[in-house]
């Protein structure tokens, strides 16, 4: 991007940025989404994940969980918890 700016000015910066995006995407490793990982859990691992969610958030049903994570901040915290907990469940 900087080289593009030196050589081509503002258009060079834009071109360098776009080129960097495409190169970064092309060389990055593919990784599964959290949803895909959860779908591939065994039934026993899914049970363990749900039990950990119930313990952590103090809920009994999925519907109750929806009311607990009612703000954007809580949803972000939930996703971080879920990501960390899925890793733990997959290790055991």
N, CA, C and O atoms as a GROMACS GRO file, in nm:
protein
  368
    1UNK      N    1   0.083  -0.116   0.000
    1UNK     CA    2   0.000   0.000   0.000
    1UNK      C    3   0.088   0.125   0.000
    1UNK      O    4   0.063   0.218  -0.076
    2UNK      N    5   0.192   0.127   0.083
    2UNK     CA    6   0.281   0.243   0.087
    2UNK      C    7   0.355   0.256  -0.045
    2UNK      O    8   0.368   0.366  -0.099
    3UNK      N    9   0.403   0.144  -0.096
    3UNK     CA   10   0.472   0.147  -0.225
    3UNK      C   11   0.378   0.198  -0.333
    3UNK      O   12   0.418   0.277  -0.418
    4UNK      N   13   0.254   0.154  -0.329
    4UNK     CA   14   0.156   0.202  -0.426
    4UNK      C   15   0.136   0.351  -0.414
    4UNK      O   16   0.120   0.420  -0.515
    5UNK      N   17   0.137   0.404  -0.291
    5UNK     CA   18   0.123   0.547  -0.269
    5UNK      C   19   0.241   0.625  -0.322
    5UNK      O   20   0.224   0.733  -0.378
    6UNK      N   21   0.361   0.572  -0.303
    6UNK     CA   22   0.482   0.639  -0.352
    6UNK      C   23   0.483   0.642  -0.503
    6UNK      O   24   0.516   0.743  -0.564
    7UNK      N   25   0.447   0.530  -0.564
    7UNK     CA   26   0.453   0.519  -0.710
    7UNK      C   27   0.332   0.585  -0.776
    7UNK      O   28   0.347   0.655  -0.876
    8UNK      N   29   0.213   0.563  -0.721
    8UNK     CA   30   0.093   0.607  -0.791
    8UNK      C   31   0.008   0.710  -0.720
    8UNK      O   32  -0.103   0.739  -0.765
    9UNK      N   33   0.057   0.765  -0.612
    9UNK     CA   34  -0.022   0.866  -0.542
    9UNK      C   35  -0.145   0.805  -0.478
    9UNK      O   36  -0.143   0.691  -0.432
   10UNK      N   37  -0.253   0.882  -0.475
   10UNK     CA   38  -0.376   0.835  -0.408
   10UNK      C   39  -0.433   0.710  -0.475
   10UNK      O   40  -0.479   0.619  -0.407
   11UNK      N   41  -0.429   0.708  -0.605
   11UNK     CA   42  -0.478   0.587  -0.674
   11UNK      C   43  -0.390   0.467  -0.643
   11UNK      O   44  -0.439   0.355  -0.632
   12UNK      N   45  -0.262   0.490  -0.630
   12UNK     CA   46  -0.170   0.382  -0.595
   12UNK      C   47  -0.199   0.326  -0.456
   12UNK      O   48  -0.192   0.205  -0.435
   13UNK      N   49  -0.231   0.415  -0.361
   13UNK     CA   50  -0.267   0.370  -0.226
   13UNK      C   51  -0.392   0.283  -0.232
   13UNK      O   52  -0.397   0.176  -0.171
   14UNK      N   53  -0.492   0.328  -0.305
   14UNK     CA   54  -0.616   0.252  -0.318
   14UNK      C   55  -0.589   0.116  -0.383
   14UNK      O   56  -0.637   0.014  -0.335
   15UNK      N   57  -0.512   0.116  -0.489
   15UNK     CA   58  -0.480  -0.010  -0.558
   15UNK      C   59  -0.401  -0.101  -0.467
   15UNK      O   60  -0.427  -0.221  -0.462
   16UNK      N   61  -0.303  -0.046  -0.395
   16UNK     CA   62  -0.222  -0.127  -0.304
   16UNK      C   63  -0.306  -0.188  -0.192
   16UNK      O   64  -0.286  -0.303  -0.154
   17UNK      N   65  -0.401  -0.110  -0.140
   17UNK     CA   66  -0.489  -0.161  -0.036
   17UNK      C   67  -0.576  -0.275  -0.085
   17UNK      O   68  -0.590  -0.377  -0.018
   18UNK      N   69  -0.633  -0.257  -0.203
   18UNK     CA   70  -0.718  -0.362  -0.261
   18UNK      C   71  -0.636  -0.487  -0.292
   18UNK      O   72  -0.680  -0.599  -0.266
   19UNK      N   73  -0.517  -0.466  -0.347
   19UNK     CA   74  -0.430  -0.580  -0.377
   19UNK      C   75  -0.393  -0.654  -0.248
   19UNK      O   76  -0.390  -0.777  -0.245
   20UNK      N   77  -0.366  -0.579  -0.140
   20UNK     CA   78  -0.333  -0.640  -0.012
   20UNK      C   79  -0.448  -0.724   0.043
   20UNK      O   80  -0.426  -0.832   0.099
   21UNK      N   81  -0.569  -0.675   0.027
   21UNK     CA   82  -0.686  -0.751   0.072
   21UNK      C   83  -0.696  -0.884   0.000
   21UNK      O   84  -0.716  -0.989   0.062
   22UNK      N   85  -0.682  -0.880  -0.133
   22UNK     CA   86  -0.693  -1.003  -0.210
   22UNK      C   87  -0.579  -1.100  -0.181
   22UNK      O   88  -0.601  -1.221  -0.172
   23UNK      N   89  -0.458  -1.049  -0.166
   23UNK     CA   90  -0.345  -1.136  -0.134
   23UNK      C   91  -0.362  -1.198   0.004
   23UNK      O   92  -0.335  -1.317   0.024
   24UNK      N   93  -0.406  -1.117   0.101
   24UNK     CA   94  -0.428  -1.170   0.236
   24UNK      C   95  -0.532  -1.280   0.236
   24UNK      O   96  -0.516  -1.381   0.304
   25UNK      N   97  -0.638  -1.260   0.161
   25UNK     CA   98  -0.743  -1.362   0.153
   25UNK      C   99  -0.690  -1.489   0.085
   25UNK      O  100  -0.720  -1.600   0.128
   26UNK      N  101  -0.612  -1.470  -0.020
   26UNK     CA  102  -0.563  -1.585  -0.098
   26UNK      C  103  -0.466  -1.671  -0.018
   26UNK      O  104  -0.466  -1.793  -0.033
   27UNK      N  105  -0.385  -1.610   0.067
   27UNK     CA  106  -0.285  -1.690   0.138
   27UNK      C  107  -0.328  -1.731   0.279
   27UNK      O  108  -0.256  -1.804   0.347
   28UNK      N  109  -0.444  -1.684   0.324
   28UNK     CA  110  -0.490  -1.721   0.458
   28UNK      C  111  -0.540  -1.864   0.459
   28UNK      O  112  -0.588  -1.916   0.359
   29UNK      N  113  -0.526  -1.927   0.575
   29UNK     CA  114  -0.575  -2.064   0.592
   29UNK      C  115  -0.727  -2.064   0.605
   29UNK      O  116  -0.785  -1.972   0.663
   30UNK      N  117  -0.788  -2.166   0.550
   30UNK     CA  118  -0.932  -2.183   0.569
   30UNK      C  119  -0.955  -2.238   0.709
   30UNK      O  120  -0.878  -2.321   0.757
   31UNK      N  121  -1.059  -2.194   0.772
   31UNK     CA  122  -1.095  -2.246   0.903
   31UNK      C  123  -1.246  -2.252   0.911
   31UNK      O  124  -1.316  -2.170   0.852
   32UNK      N  125  -1.297  -2.351   0.986
   32UNK     CA  126  -1.442  -2.367   0.994
   32UNK      C  127  -1.504  -2.261   1.084
   32UNK      O  128  -1.440  -2.210   1.176
   33UNK      N  129  -1.628  -2.229   1.057
   33UNK     CA  130  -1.700  -2.135   1.142
   33UNK      C  131  -1.736  -2.204   1.273
   33UNK      O  132  -1.734  -2.327   1.282
   34UNK      N  133  -1.769  -2.125   1.372
   34UNK     CA  134  -1.808  -2.180   1.502
   34UNK      C  135  -1.931  -2.269   1.488
   34UNK      O  136  -1.941  -2.374   1.552
   35UNK      N  137  -2.023  -2.228   1.404
   35UNK     CA  138  -2.145  -2.309   1.381
   35UNK      C  139  -2.108  -2.446   1.324
   35UNK      O  140  -2.161  -2.548   1.369
   36UNK      N  141  -2.016  -2.449   1.226
   36UNK     CA  142  -1.974  -2.577   1.168
   36UNK      C  143  -1.908  -2.667   1.272
   36UNK      O  144  -1.932  -2.787   1.275
   37UNK      N  145  -1.826  -2.607   1.358
   37UNK     CA  146  -1.760  -2.685   1.462
   37UNK      C  147  -1.863  -2.744   1.557
   37UNK      O  148  -1.855  -2.861   1.594
   38UNK      N  149  -1.961  -2.663   1.597
   38UNK     CA  150  -2.065  -2.711   1.688
   38UNK      C  151  -2.147  -2.821   1.623
   38UNK      O  152  -2.182  -2.920   1.688
   39UNK      N  153  -2.178  -2.805   1.495
   39UNK     CA  154  -2.255  -2.909   1.424
   39UNK      C  155  -2.181  -3.042   1.423
   39UNK      O  156  -2.244  -3.148   1.425
   40UNK      N  157  -2.048  -3.037   1.418
   40UNK     CA  158  -1.969  -3.161   1.411
   40UNK      C  159  -1.942  -3.224   1.547
   40UNK      O  160  -1.884  -3.333   1.554
   41UNK      N  161  -1.984  -3.159   1.655
   41UNK     CA  162  -1.966  -3.218   1.787
   41UNK      C  163  -2.049  -3.345   1.798
   41UNK      O  164  -2.156  -3.356   1.737
   42UNK      N  165  -2.000  -3.439   1.876
   42UNK     CA  166  -2.080  -3.559   1.903
   42UNK      C  167  -2.197  -3.519   1.993
   42UNK      O  168  -2.197  -3.409   2.050
   43UNK      N  169  -2.294  -3.607   2.006
   43UNK     CA  170  -2.408  -3.579   2.093
   43UNK      C  171  -2.361  -3.556   2.237
   43UNK      O  172  -2.413  -3.469   2.307
   44UNK      N  173  -2.264  -3.634   2.279
   44UNK     CA  174  -2.211  -3.620   2.415
   44UNK      C  175  -2.141  -3.484   2.432
   44UNK      O  176  -2.157  -3.419   2.536
   45UNK      N  177  -2.066  -3.442   2.333
   45UNK     CA  178  -1.998  -3.312   2.340
   45UNK      C  179  -2.100  -3.197   2.340
   45UNK      O  180  -2.083  -3.097   2.409
   46UNK      N  181  -2.206  -3.213   2.261
   46UNK     CA  182  -2.312  -3.111   2.260
   46UNK      C  183  -2.380  -3.100   2.396
   46UNK      O  184  -2.411  -2.990   2.442
   47UNK      N  185  -2.403  -3.215   2.460
   47UNK     CA  186  -2.462  -3.214   2.593
   47UNK      C  187  -2.371  -3.142   2.692
   47UNK      O  188  -2.416  -3.060   2.772
   48UNK      N  189  -2.242  -3.172   2.684
   48UNK     CA  190  -2.145  -3.108   2.773
   48UNK      C  191  -2.142  -2.957   2.749
   48UNK      O  192  -2.137  -2.879   2.844
   49UNK      N  193  -2.144  -2.916   2.623
   49UNK     CA  194  -2.145  -2.774   2.590
   49UNK      C  195  -2.270  -2.706   2.647
   49UNK      O  196  -2.260  -2.598   2.705
   50UNK      N  197  -2.385  -2.768   2.631
   50UNK     CA  198  -2.509  -2.710   2.682
   50UNK      C  199  -2.506  -2.701   2.834
   50UNK      O  200  -2.551  -2.602   2.892
   51UNK      N  201  -2.454  -2.804   2.900
   51UNK     CA  202  -2.445  -2.801   3.047
   51UNK      C  203  -2.355  -2.687   3.094
   51UNK      O  204  -2.386  -2.620   3.192
   52UNK      N  205  -2.245  -2.665   3.024
   52UNK     CA  206  -2.155  -2.555   3.061
   52UNK      C  207  -2.222  -2.420   3.039
   52UNK      O  208  -2.204  -2.327   3.118
   53UNK      N  209  -2.300  -2.408   2.932
   53UNK     CA  210  -2.376  -2.284   2.908
   53UNK      C  211  -2.478  -2.262   3.018
   53UNK      O  212  -2.493  -2.151   3.069
   54UNK      N  213  -2.548  -2.367   3.054
   54UNK     CA  214  -2.649  -2.356   3.160
   54UNK      C  215  -2.585  -2.312   3.291
   54UNK      O  216  -2.638  -2.225   3.360
   55UNK      N  217  -2.470  -2.373   3.325
   55UNK     CA  218  -2.400  -2.337   3.448
   55UNK      C  219  -2.354  -2.192   3.445
   55UNK      O  220  -2.376  -2.116   3.540
   56UNK      N  221  -2.292  -2.155   3.337
   56UNK     CA  222  -2.232  -2.021   3.327
   56UNK      C  223  -2.337  -1.910   3.329
   56UNK      O  224  -2.318  -1.808   3.395
   57UNK      N  225  -2.446  -1.931   3.257
   57UNK     CA  226  -2.548  -1.826   3.244
   57UNK      C  227  -2.666  -1.846   3.337
   57UNK      O  228  -2.754  -1.759   3.345
   58UNK      N  229  -2.672  -1.958   3.408
   58UNK     CA  230  -2.780  -1.982   3.502
   58UNK      C  231  -2.916  -1.992   3.437
   58UNK      O  232  -3.014  -1.934   3.485
   59UNK      N  233  -2.922  -2.066   3.327
   59UNK     CA  234  -3.048  -2.080   3.254
   59UNK      C  235  -3.086  -2.228   3.243
   59UNK      O  236  -3.001  -2.316   3.256
   60UNK      N  237  -3.215  -2.251   3.219
   60UNK     CA  238  -3.263  -2.388   3.208
   60UNK      C  239  -3.298  -2.426   3.064
   60UNK      O  240  -3.289  -2.543   3.028
   61UNK      N  241  -3.338  -2.328   2.984
   61UNK     CA  242  -3.380  -2.358   2.846
   61UNK      C  243  -3.313  -2.262   2.749
   61UNK      O  244  -3.258  -2.160   2.789
   62UNK      N  245  -3.318  -2.297   2.621
   62UNK     CA  246  -3.265  -2.207   2.518
   62UNK      C  247  -3.341  -2.076   2.514
   62UNK      O  248  -3.283  -1.970   2.490
   63UNK      N  249  -3.470  -2.084   2.537
   63UNK     CA  250  -3.551  -1.962   2.537
   63UNK      C  251  -3.506  -1.867   2.648
   63UNK      O  252  -3.498  -1.746   2.628
   64UNK      N  253  -3.478  -1.924   2.764
   64UNK     CA  254  -3.428  -1.842   2.875
   64UNK      C  255  -3.293  -1.781   2.839
   64UNK      O  256  -3.266  -1.665   2.872
   65UNK      N  257  -3.210  -1.858   2.772
   65UNK     CA  258  -3.079  -1.807   2.730
   65UNK      C  259  -3.096  -1.686   2.638
   65UNK      O  260  -3.022  -1.589   2.648
   66UNK      N  261  -3.194  -1.692   2.549
   66UNK     CA  262  -3.220  -1.579   2.459
   66UNK      C  263  -3.253  -1.452   2.536
   66UNK      O  264  -3.216  -1.343   2.494
   67UNK      N  265  -3.324  -1.466   2.646
   67UNK     CA  266  -3.357  -1.346   2.724
   67UNK      C  267  -3.236  -1.295   2.803
   67UNK      O  268  -3.227  -1.176   2.832
   68UNK      N  269  -3.143  -1.385   2.836
   68UNK     CA  270  -3.024  -1.345   2.910
   68UNK      C  271  -2.927  -1.267   2.821
   68UNK      O  272  -2.863  -1.173   2.867
   69UNK      N  273  -2.916  -1.306   2.695
   69UNK     CA  274  -2.822  -1.239   2.604
   69UNK      C  275  -2.899  -1.142   2.515
   69UNK      O  276  -2.901  -1.156   2.392
   70UNK      N  277  -2.961  -1.045   2.577
   70UNK     CA  278  -3.051  -0.954   2.506
   70UNK      C  279  -2.985  -0.827   2.452
   70UNK      O  280  -3.048  -0.753   2.377
   71UNK      N  281  -2.861  -0.800   2.488
   71UNK     CA  282  -2.793  -0.681   2.436
   71UNK      C  283  -2.675  -0.723   2.351
   71UNK      O  284  -2.628  -0.836   2.359
   72UNK      N  285  -2.627  -0.631   2.271
   72UNK     CA  286  -2.512  -0.660   2.184
   72UNK      C  287  -2.390  -0.698   2.266
   72UNK      O  288  -2.316  -0.790   2.230
   73UNK      N  289  -2.369  -0.629   2.375
   73UNK     CA  290  -2.254  -0.656   2.462
   73UNK      C  291  -2.261  -0.798   2.518
   73UNK      O  292  -2.160  -0.868   2.524
   74UNK      N  293  -2.379  -0.839   2.560
   74UNK     CA  294  -2.396  -0.974   2.614
   74UNK      C  295  -2.382  -1.080   2.506
   74UNK      O  296  -2.333  -1.190   2.532
   75UNK      N  297  -2.425  -1.047   2.385
   75UNK     CA  298  -2.411  -1.142   2.274
   75UNK      C  299  -2.264  -1.164   2.241
   75UNK      O  300  -2.222  -1.277   2.215
   76UNK      N  301  -2.186  -1.057   2.242
   76UNK     CA  302  -2.042  -1.068   2.217
   76UNK      C  303  -1.977  -1.153   2.326
   76UNK      O  304  -1.895  -1.240   2.297
   77UNK      N  305  -2.014  -1.127   2.451
   77UNK     CA  306  -1.960  -1.205   2.563
   77UNK      C  307  -1.999  -1.352   2.550
   77UNK      O  308  -1.919  -1.441   2.577
   78UNK      N  309  -2.123  -1.377   2.508
   78UNK     CA  310  -2.170  -1.515   2.489
   78UNK      C  311  -2.088  -1.586   2.381
   78UNK      O  312  -2.047  -1.700   2.399
   79UNK      N  313  -2.065  -1.518   2.269
   79UNK     CA  314  -1.989  -1.580   2.161
   79UNK      C  315  -1.845  -1.610   2.203
   79UNK      O  316  -1.790  -1.714   2.166
   80UNK      N  317  -1.785  -1.521   2.280
   80UNK     CA  318  -1.649  -1.546   2.331
   80UNK      C  319  -1.650  -1.667   2.424
   80UNK      O  320  -1.563  -1.754   2.415
   81UNK      N  321  -1.750  -1.672   2.512
   81UNK     CA  322  -1.763  -1.786   2.602
   81UNK      C  323  -1.782  -1.915   2.522
   81UNK      O  324  -1.718  -2.016   2.550
   82UNK      N  325  -1.869  -1.910   2.422
   82UNK     CA  326  -1.898  -2.027   2.340
   82UNK      C  327  -1.773  -2.075   2.267
   82UNK      O  328  -1.746  -2.195   2.264
   83UNK      N  329  -1.699  -1.984   2.209
   83UNK     CA  330  -1.576  -2.021   2.137
   83UNK      C  331  -1.477  -2.089   2.231
   83UNK      O  332  -1.420  -2.193   2.197
   84UNK      N  333  -1.457  -2.031   2.347
   84UNK     CA  334  -1.363  -2.087   2.445
   84UNK      C  335  -1.411  -2.224   2.494
   84UNK      O  336  -1.332  -2.317   2.507
   85UNK      N  337  -1.540  -2.236   2.520
   85UNK     CA  338  -1.596  -2.359   2.575
   85UNK      C  339  -1.597  -2.471   2.472
   85UNK      O  340  -1.574  -2.587   2.506
   86UNK      N  341  -1.624  -2.438   2.346
   86UNK     CA  342  -1.620  -2.541   2.241
   86UNK      C  343  -1.479  -2.599   2.232
   86UNK      O  344  -1.463  -2.720   2.215
   87UNK      N  345  -1.378  -2.515   2.242
   87UNK     CA  346  -1.239  -2.566   2.241
   87UNK      C  347  -1.215  -2.661   2.357
   87UNK      O  348  -1.152  -2.766   2.340
   88UNK      N  349  -1.265  -2.626   2.476
   88UNK     CA  350  -1.249  -2.711   2.592
   88UNK      C  351  -1.319  -2.845   2.573
   88UNK      O  352  -1.263  -2.950   2.604
   89UNK      N  353  -1.440  -2.840   2.521
   89UNK     CA  354  -1.518  -2.963   2.501
   89UNK      C  355  -1.452  -3.053   2.398
   89UNK      O  356  -1.451  -3.175   2.413
   90UNK      N  357  -1.396  -2.994   2.293
   90UNK     CA  358  -1.330  -3.074   2.189
   90UNK      C  359  -1.202  -3.143   2.242
   90UNK      O  360  -1.165  -3.249   2.193
   91UNK      N  361  -1.136  -3.084   2.341
   91UNK     CA  362  -1.013  -3.143   2.397
   91UNK      C  363  -1.041  -3.263   2.486
   91UNK      O  364  -0.958  -3.353   2.496
   92UNK      N  365  -1.157  -3.264   2.549
   92UNK     CA  366  -1.185  -3.372   2.643
   92UNK      C  367  -1.241  -3.493   2.574
   92UNK      O  368  -1.271  -3.593   2.640
   0.00000   0.00000   0.00000
